[in-house]
Amino acid sequence: MKFLLCGLGSIGKRHLNVLRNLGEKEFFCLRSGNSEVRTPGDVIELRSISEAAGAGITAALITNPTSLHVETAIELAKQGIAIFIEKPLGKDHSGIHELSRICEEKNIPVLMGYNFLHHPAIHFMHKLVNEGKAGKVISARAQFGTYMPGWHKGEDHTRSYAAQKHLGGGVVLTSIHAQNYLSSFFGEVVEVKAMETKGNTTGIEGEEGIEILMRHESGVLSSVHLNFFQKPYYRNCQIIGTGGTIFWDFMKPVVKFMNADHTDVWKLGAGAFELLEESYRNQMIHFIEVAKREVHPVAGLKEGIRDLEVALKIINEIGRN
């Protein structure tokens, strides 16, 4: 297959390395001429998406700033190219209906880049929920905290797209994973409330911390805490049901089930970051299958639109629209 990378920042390079490790060898990238990022030697530069069709590109990865996702996807869809869109789908409603229409008319496969849907722990927790391990699920809680100023040493974090609102930054859109997998577990969000933290400790333009409360169509009440100011990095999820609690801590490669009588522990791998790498690998394997039209996407354009709609309601709830 021939892959086009639309953006060679940190996440674009990560996906490129995964594809290399999967044995793929034909890579192209879309370059504007303004980027300071050096193009790897095994990647051929293209100056426009129209060149991609002539080059025989069959699949593209959109890993540029969030504000450019939808317009890039529209141009790729017009060329009949299978599309991977790094989360989130976009920063607002602009172009979404046009993209949906073109993809439907031309039967373009789209996979959203929610790598945590492919994470062994999230996958296993979903399996336990479906099997009724925790009984009837009543509520769930997910947390994610990271220190944004420490992401890339030597760089001004306030200039990153994740920090700038007009580029689709802020913790709600940038860290949309939990909202996505909780909706995957428990169904559509039918009601949402949110409050933003105060104080802006990181100096970014977008929101740096938020507490979200969501009611799902299944009746489950889930809450999500997200922040860009936490040290050290932290991510977890707990699911509380009538029969017990399912728990996962990102830094430990295990999933636990606990009730009043006993605790079950399932070890899923050697370490936290090995499991994270596995999630990216699983995701790219799935995208290749989606691009070849061998399987339906676990999270397609429909889910991307769904999650963006909820995220925009959250942003509106805190007065950041």
N, C-alpha and C positions, 0 to 999 in steps of 0.2 A: 504494500500500500504506500501511497504518497501522502505525507502529512504536511499541512500548512500550519505554522504557529503564528498567531496574530498577537504578538507580545512576547518578549524574551526577558521579562523581569524574573524574580525569584521563583514564582510559581510556574511560569512558562518553562524555565530551565529544568525545574523538577520533573515536569511531565515529559520533557525531551529525554532526560536521563532514564526515566522509566521505560519509554518506548525503545530506547537503545538496548536496555537490558532485556527487553522482550524479543530482541532480534530484528527490530525494524531498522531500515537503513536509508530510506529516502525521505529527506526532510527539506522543507522550504520555510522561509519566514517572510512575513510582511514587514518591510522597513520603510519608515517615513523619510529617513535621511536626517531627522532631528535627534535621534536617540544617540546617547553616548555608550550604550551597551554594545559590546563587540560581538559580532556574529560568529558562532563556532565554525570551525573549518569544514565540518561535514554538513553544513546547512547552506542551501542556495537562497540568495536574497531575491525577493520579488518586490516591485514598487507599487503594485496595485492588485486588487482582488481579481480584476478582469484577466490578469496574467495567469491566475491560478488555473482557470479552466483550460487554457492552452497548454499548461504544463502537465495536465492530467491529474491534478490533485483530486483525491477521493474523499479525504477527511480533513477537517480543520479544527484547531483548538483555539478558542477565543480566551486569551489570557492578558488582554490589555486592561486599562482602567475601566471600572464598572460603568462609567458614563458613556463608554464607547461600545459596550457589549451588543446592544440591540441593533444599532446601525450597522455594525460589522456583520452580525448574524443575517440581517436582511440581504446584504450584498452577497454573502456566501450562499444563502438559500436560493437566490436568483440564478446562481451558477450551478445549482443542483448538487452541492457539496454537503456531505454529512457533517453535522456540527456538534462539537463539545463546547459548552459555555461554562466557564468557571463561575462559581456562585459569587454574588447573586445575579439574577437575570439582568437587572438594570438598576437605575437610581430613581426612576419614576415611570409613569405610564407611557411615555413617548415611544411610539413605534411598535408597541407590543401587539396590537391588533393586526397591523400590517404583517409583522413577522409570522404571527399565527396563521394568517390567511395564506401566505406564500408557502409555508411549510406544509399546510394541509393540501393545497392545490398541487404541489409538486412532489408530495410524499417524501419530504426531507426528514430523515431521522435526526433527532436532537437528544443529547444527553446533558443534563445539568451536572456541574462539577461539585457534587456533594460527596466528598470522599468518605465522610463518616458513615454514610449508608453502606459502605463497603468495608468498614472496620469490623474485625472479628468480634469485638465486644458488643458493639451496637447490634450487629447481626444476631449474636447469641441472645442478647436481652430480648430482642423482638421475638425470637423463637420461644423463649420462656413465657413471654406474655401470651403468645398465641396458644401455647400448650396449657395455659391456666395455672402455671406454677405458683403465682402469687394470689390465686383466687380471682375474685372480681376486682379489677383495678379501680381505685378511687381517686388517687392523685399521683402526680409525678413532679420531680424537681430536677432541673439541670443547672449547672453552674459552669461558667468559664471566666477565667481572669488571666490577664497577661500584662506585662509591662511594656507598652508600646515604645517608649524611648530606648529600650534595649534591644529592639528587633534587629537592627542593622548598625553595628558599631561604625562610627565615623560618618554616619549620615544624619541629616536633620530630619527627625521623624515627622515634624509638622509639615513637611513638604511632600510626604508620601500620599498616594491617592486615598489610603485608608483614613487619613487625618482630615482630608478636605471634603467638605460637604458637597461642593459643586461637582466633584469627581465621583460621588457615590460613597464617600467615606462615612465614618461614624461606626460605633460598635454594633448597631442594630443590623445594618446590611452586611458589614464585613464579617460578622460572627453569626451568621444566620443558620449555622449547622443545627443547633439544638431545636430551634423552631421547626426546622425541616424534619428531623427524625422523630420528634414528638408527634408531629402531624402524621407521619408515616405509621407510627405505633397506634395512635388513638383517633385518627380521622380529622376531618376539616375543622378549622377553628371557627366557632360560631359567635364568640364574644371575646373581646380583648381589652385589658386595662394595662396601663403602664405609668411608671414614675421614673424620672431621671435623677441621678445623683447631682449634687451641687458642689461647686468649688473648683472645677476644671484644673486638676493637678498636673495634667500633661501638656496643657497649652495648645490643644488641637482645636480645630474649627468645629468638627462634628461632636456628637455626644460621646462621652467617654465612659459612662456607666449607666445602667438601667435595670430596673426590676419589672418583669413582665408577668402578667397573669392571663392565662388563656383557658377558655372553656371549649372542649372539643365536642364534635357531634355525638360521640359515644357517651358523653356525660362526664368523662374524666376531666378533672381540673389540673392543669399543669402550670408550673411557675418556672421562670428562667431568669437567672441573674447573669449579666454580662458586664465586663469592665476592661478597660485598657490601662489600669493603674496598679494591678496586683503583682506582688512579689511573694513567693515565686509563682511560676506558671501553675495554674490549677484548672482542672476540668473533671467534672463528675456527673453522674446521673443516678437517681434513685427512683424506683417505681414502687408505690405502696398499695397493697391490695388487702383483701379480707383474709388471705392466707399467709401473708408475710411480705417481706420487702426484698426486692432485687436491687443490688447496688454495684456500681462500677466507678472506680477511681482510675482516671487516665494513666497515672504514673505507675500503676500496678497492673501487670498483664493477667488479671483475673476478673471474673464476675462472681459475685456472692449472692446467695439467697439466705435470708435469715428470718426465723420466726421465734416464738417463745421457747421452742423445744430444741432446735438444732440450727446449725449453719452448714450450708453446702458451698464448696468453693471449686470453681472450674478454672484451671490454668489454661490460658489460650496461646501462650507463646513465651519466648525468652525474655522479652522486655517491652516497655511501653513504646519505644521509638521503632523497634522492629515491627510491632503491630501497626504503627502509623504508616511505615513504609509499605506494609502489606496492603493497607487500605488504598494507597495510591496505585499500587500494582494491580490489585483486583479491579479498581475503577477503570484503568486503561485497557485491561483485558476485556472488560464489559463493553467499553466504548468501541473497540475493534469489532466485537460481535454485533453491536448496534449498527455501526457504519456499514457492515456487510449485510445488514438486514436479516441476521440470523435469529435475533431475539428482540423483544420489545424493551425499551429503556426502563430501568428501575425508577428513574426520575426523569421524565421528559419535559417538554416545553410546558405542558399543562401544569405540572407540579411547580415549575419555575415561576409561572404566572401566579399560581395560588400562593406561594410563599412570599412573593414580592408584594402582592395585595395586602397580606397580613402585616408584613414589615412596614408598609407605608401607613397602615392604620395605627401601628405602634408609634411611628414617628409623628404622625398627626396628633396622637394622644398626648405627647409631651410638648406639643407646640413647636415642633421643628420642621413642619412642612414648608 
